[in-house]
Amino acid sequence: MFVYEFMAGIVDTITGGDDEEAYDPHQHRKVEKPTSYADTMIHLLKGSIGAGVLAMPSAVSRVGVFTAIVGMSVIASFAAYCMQLLIAAQYRLCKKWRRGYIAYPKSMWLALQDGPPCLRWASGLLYYFVDVVLILWQLGICCIYCVFVAENVKQVFDFYGEEMSLRMHLCFLLPPLTLLGLVKDLKLMTPLSTVSNAVTMLGFILVFFYLIEDDVALDDEKLNMKNFADIPVFIGIALFALEAVGVVLALEYNMEEPKRFVGLCGLFNVGMVVIVTLYLTMGVFGYLKYGDDIAPSITLNLPQEQKKAQAAKITFALAIFLSFPLQNFVAYSILWRKIKKKLTLSSKSTWFFDYALRLLLVFIPWLLALLVPHLGPFIALFGAFCLSLLAVVFPGIMDACIWYPGEYGLCHYRLVRDVLIVFVGMVCLVSGCYSSIIEIVEATE
């Protein structure tokens, strides 16, 4: 109750205006099967604790332990703050336009329409660009998940003499992925996420068995910064691991009591603390254990001949496999809304297009994984490009527009804050993409 009342006070502060006060967008949302606080927390943890957490030791190896701990804490706090800005901006727009919910792309369009004249020309362009980046991000995650599952299963099969190429394992993965892709809504996905979270915790226990079985070597080479050129890749991997923007927005929309999602002690911040703690623990101990020999996913470093290591690989492969429909759901939701608006469909046509879209959104990331089955560099690339835009640059632009022209506060502090956010996001975008593309080119040569 305290959290609920606290967030209600925050909302009252950011919206203002007597006419707007009577309208609460949360009361006008039409969600057929809303999720409870517990359901939402389960989905948030599952949506954010995936292949990214297993890539954290590789990220830590690039910058050293001290820089990784400080850097991850700063990146997580900054990304969470930007996400809170985005949700608050959407809420303010909903109150102004008296709507129960306005999706991310439409929110960007409306914000730019009300913003400075020099930005209004870009409203239509950014409306479509936000959708494109959101869809690209979710399909990129699904692509990486396919490669992750196939690589870990392949190592176990290879040990037992059933040697096949990685692409062949990806082919066997398609039928079960297709079945998972047909799950209809978030409420039905709760059992999958619950099982996946339980399996993930089992996987953590099995992996930590190897990380702590020997004495930890704390030498200066592992503790201190190595190469400044690796910082952009570290940021890209950290953003990929931390921010499932589409999933976060979908969870906030589908939550039974959305006011409890944000705020200082809201569900999102509580979940982020848990997520960052797990990430840093896995990243630091994994790097101290395997040093510069760390693989793009720590499960690939585990000894192939030991039963516990094989169980850990299969366990994490199962956990990531069960996370696939949750990540796929966001891209489906965006495209399905647009299809229903553009086409007048009968009940039979609706059924056909619905399942055709679900199947297509499974096939596309699977095909991308089949064509380019490289895990490490692509994690950093997708994180640097998509999340620098979705989680940092776009929220900064939107927030700057909704306070235009005369509500920037004392010394225009809101405008200064938003310009700084956009600048930081663009630096992460350019440097992270450049470094990741170089690594991808080197990996394919």
Rosetta blueprint (number, residue, H / E / L):
1 M L
2 F H
3 V H
4 Y H
5 E H
6 F H
7 M H
8 A H
9 G H
10 I H
11 V H
12 D H
13 T H
14 I H
15 T H
16 G L
17 G L
18 D H
19 D H
20 E H
21 E H
22 A L
23 Y L
24 D L
25 P H
26 H H
27 Q H
28 H H
29 R L
30 K L
31 V L
32 E L
33 K L
34 P L
35 T E
36 S L
37 Y H
38 A H
39 D H
40 T H
41 M H
42 I H
43 H H
44 L H
45 L H
46 K H
47 G H
48 S H
49 I L
50 G L
51 A H
52 G H
53 V H
54 L H
55 A H
56 M H
57 P H
58 S H
59 A H
60 V H
61 S H
62 R H
63 V H
64 G L
65 V H
66 F H
67 T H
68 A H
69 I H
70 V H
71 G H
72 M H
73 S H
74 V H
75 I H
76 A H
77 S H
78 F H
79 A H
80 A H
81 Y H
82 C H
83 M H
84 Q H
85 L H
86 L H
87 I H
88 A H
89 A H
90 Q H
91 Y H
92 R H
93 L H
94 C H
95 K H
96 K H
97 W H
98 R L
99 R L
100 G L
101 Y L
102 I L
103 A L
104 Y H
105 P H
106 K H
107 S H
108 M H
109 W H
110 L H
111 A H
112 L H
113 Q H
114 D H
115 G L
116 P L
117 P H
118 C H
119 L H
120 R H
121 W L
122 A L
123 S H
124 G H
125 L H
126 L H
127 Y H
128 Y H
129 F H
130 V H
131 D H
132 V H
133 V H
134 L H
135 I H
136 L H
137 W H
138 Q H
139 L H
140 G H
141 I H
142 C H
143 C H
144 I H
145 Y H
146 C H
147 V H
148 F H
149 V H
150 A H
151 E H
152 N H
153 V H
154 K H
155 Q H
156 V H
157 F H
158 D H
159 F H
160 Y L
161 G L
162 E L
163 E L
164 M L
165 S L
166 L H
167 R H
168 M H
169 H H
170 L H
171 C H
172 F H
173 L H
174 L H
175 P H
176 P H
177 L H
178 T H
179 L H
180 L H
181 G L
182 L L
183 V L
184 K L
185 D L
186 L H
187 K H
188 L H
189 M H
190 T H
191 P H
192 L H
193 S H
194 T H
195 V H
196 S H
197 N H
198 A H
199 V H
200 T H
201 M H
202 L H
203 G H
204 F H
205 I H
206 L H
207 V H
208 F H
209 F H
210 Y H
211 L H
212 I L
213 E L
214 D L
215 D L
216 V L
217 A L
218 L L
219 D L
220 D H
221 E H
222 K H
223 L H
224 N L
225 M L
226 K L
227 N L
228 F H
229 A H
230 D H
231 I H
232 P H
233 V H
234 F H
235 I H
236 G H
237 I H
238 A H
239 L H
240 F H
241 A H
242 L H
243 E L
244 A L
245 V H
246 G H
247 V H
248 V H
249 L H
250 A H
251 L H
252 E H
253 Y H
254 N H
255 M E
256 E L
257 E L
258 P H
259 K H
260 R H
261 F L
262 V L
263 G L
264 L L
265 C L
266 G L
267 L H
268 F H
269 N H
270 V H
271 G H
272 M H
273 V H
274 V H
275 I H
276 V H
277 T H
278 L H
279 Y H
280 L H
281 T H
282 M H
283 G H
284 V H
285 F H
286 G H
287 Y H
288 L H
289 K H
290 Y H
291 G H
292 D H
293 D H
294 I L
295 A L
296 P L
297 S L
298 I H
299 T H
300 L H
301 N H
302 L L
303 P L
304 Q L
305 E L
306 Q L
307 K H
308 K H
309 A H
310 Q H
311 A H
312 A H
313 K H
314 I H
315 T H
316 F H
317 A H
318 L H
319 A H
320 I H
321 F H
322 L H
323 S H
324 F H
325 P H
326 L H
327 Q H
328 N H
329 F H
330 V H
331 A H
332 Y H
333 S H
334 I H
335 L H
336 W H
337 R H
338 K H
339 I H
340 K H
341 K H
342 K H
343 L L
344 T L
345 L L
346 S L
347 S H
348 K H
349 S H
350 T H
351 W H
352 F H
353 F H
354 D H
355 Y H
356 A H
357 L H
358 R H
359 L H
360 L H
361 L H
362 V H
363 F H
364 I H
365 P H
366 W H
367 L H
368 L H
369 A H
370 L H
371 L H
372 V L
373 P L
374 H L
375 L L
376 G H
377 P H
378 F H
379 I H
380 A H
381 L H
382 F H
383 G H
384 A H
385 F H
386 C H
387 L H
388 S H
389 L H
390 L H
391 A H
392 V H
393 V H
394 F H
395 P H
396 G H
397 I H
398 M H
399 D H
400 A H
401 C H
402 I H
403 W L
404 Y L
405 P L
406 G L
407 E L
408 Y L
409 G L
410 L H
411 C H
412 H H
413 Y H
414 R H
415 L H
416 V H
417 R H
418 D H
419 V H
420 L H
421 I H
422 V H
423 F H
424 V H
425 G H
426 M H
427 V H
428 C H
429 L H
430 V H
431 S H
432 G H
433 C H
434 Y H
435 S H
436 S H
437 I H
438 I H
439 E H
440 I H
441 V H
442 E H
443 A H
444 T H
445 E L
